[in-house]
Amino acid sequence: MDNTDYYKTIAPRPTLCVSTTSKEGSSNIAPYSFATPLMMDPPIIGIVAGGEKDTLLNARETGDFVVAPLTSDWINEGVRSEVELPRGESEFEEVGLTESESQKIAAPGVKEAPINLECKYRDEFRIAGNFLLVGDVVHITVKKGALKKGRINLEELGTVGHVCGEEFCVANEVARIERD
Ligand SMILES: Cc1cc2nc3c(=O)[nH]c(=O)nc-3n(C[C@H](O)[C@H](O)[C@H](O)COP(=O)(O)O)c2cc1C
């Protein structure tokens, strides 16, 4: 079994675009799918970087990052934001995304994203050459259009899950299973 099969064993994984600002003030965004909510209460998110990537370096240096779960309406831009630019150059502009001002932190969110989770760097763990970046969610912004009767409407959002390589799933069907 190679890595491709391993990736497919637990799939789809949430595709989270993570935006940060460098300490010199330039913004950065990249998609991560070895990334997940780690804890329920308090809300804590974990992102795995396969090396000291700009996202990790910026979050470590500034203490801030924003997580925007990728949805179908900006799927192409979000996936393309993996483009590697020299540190200091913004992928936002390169892929046609717009920065939005965050409420509680300095790092920008994604204007095109229905949901932005503002996070404060809590810790990081180096594991076999990878880095698990752990952050506390300090503020969540949800666009009105993503809500139905005041609750997040997943069918409408079309959250994007990563399978592997160029394979993705779009979640726009919710199964309701009765629970005792
Ligand atoms: C859908 C998708 C998911 C990805 N998931 C990860 C991941 O979980 N960890 C990782 O290190 N790179 C992942 N990548 C690759 C990074 O996005 C890429 O290395 C990017 O250039 C990192 O940018 P940064 O240096 O600005 O953080 C993924 C790419 C795509 C398209």
The ligand as a Tripos MOL2 file, in Angstrom:
@<TRIPOS>MOLECULE
LIG
   31    33     1     0     0
SMALL
NO_CHARGES

@<TRIPOS>ATOM
      1 C1         -6.1770   20.0940   -1.4580 C.3       1 LIG1
      2 C2         -4.7810   20.2450   -0.9380 C.ar      1 LIG1
      3 C3         -4.4700   19.8030    0.3420 C.ar      1 LIG1
      4 C4         -3.1750   19.9470    0.8610 C.ar      1 LIG1
      5 N1         -2.9220   19.4860    2.1150 N.ar      1 LIG1
      6 C5         -1.6890   19.6730    2.6530 C.ar      1 LIG1
      7 C6         -1.4260   19.2540    3.9990 C.ar      1 LIG1
      8 O1         -2.2910   18.7580    4.7130 O.2       1 LIG1
      9 N2         -0.1730   19.4740    4.4890 N.ar      1 LIG1
     10 C7          0.8090   20.0660    3.7350 C.ar      1 LIG1
     11 O2          1.9230   20.2480    4.2230 O.2       1 LIG1
     12 N3          0.5730   20.4790    2.4580 N.ar      1 LIG1
     13 C8         -0.6470   20.3090    1.9160 C.ar      1 LIG1
     14 N4         -0.9020   20.7420    0.6470 N.ar      1 LIG1
     15 C9          0.1680   21.4330   -0.0930 C.3       1 LIG1
     16 C10         0.2950   22.9020    0.3700 C.3       1 LIG1
     17 O3         -0.9090   23.6100    0.1230 O.3       1 LIG1
     18 C11         1.4660   23.5800   -0.4030 C.3       1 LIG1
     19 O4          2.6840   22.9800   -0.0160 O.3       1 LIG1
     20 C12         1.5190   25.0770   -0.1840 C.3       1 LIG1
     21 O5          2.4420   25.6430   -1.1070 O.3       1 LIG1
     22 C13         1.9490   25.4570    1.2190 C.3       1 LIG1
     23 O6          1.9080   26.8600    1.2730 O.3       1 LIG1
     24 P1          2.6050   27.7070    2.3980 P.3       1 LIG1
     25 O7          4.1040   27.4750    2.2800 O.co2     1 LIG1
     26 O8          2.2220   29.1200    2.0030 O.co2     1 LIG1
     27 O9          2.0610   27.2970    3.7140 O.co2     1 LIG1
     28 C14        -2.1610   20.5740    0.0820 C.ar      1 LIG1
     29 C15        -2.4870   21.0180   -1.2130 C.ar      1 LIG1
     30 C16        -3.7720   20.8470   -1.7170 C.ar      1 LIG1
     31 C17        -4.1070   21.3490   -3.1080 C.3       1 LIG1
@<TRIPOS>BOND
     1     1     2 1
     2     2     3 ar
     3     2    30 ar
     4     3     4 ar
     5     4     5 ar
     6     4    28 ar
     7     5     6 ar
     8     6     7 ar
     9     6    13 1
    10     7     8 2
    11     7     9 ar
    12     9    10 ar
    13    10    11 2
    14    10    12 ar
    15    12    13 ar
    16    13    14 ar
    17    14    15 1
    18    14    28 ar
    19    15    16 1
    20    16    17 1
    21    16    18 1
    22    18    19 1
    23    18    20 1
    24    20    21 1
    25    20    22 1
    26    22    23 1
    27    23    24 1
    28    24    25 2
    29    24    26 1
    30    24    27 1
    31    28    29 ar
    32    29    30 ar
    33    30    31 1
@<TRIPOS>SUBSTRUCTURE
     1 LIG1         1 GROUP 0 **** ****
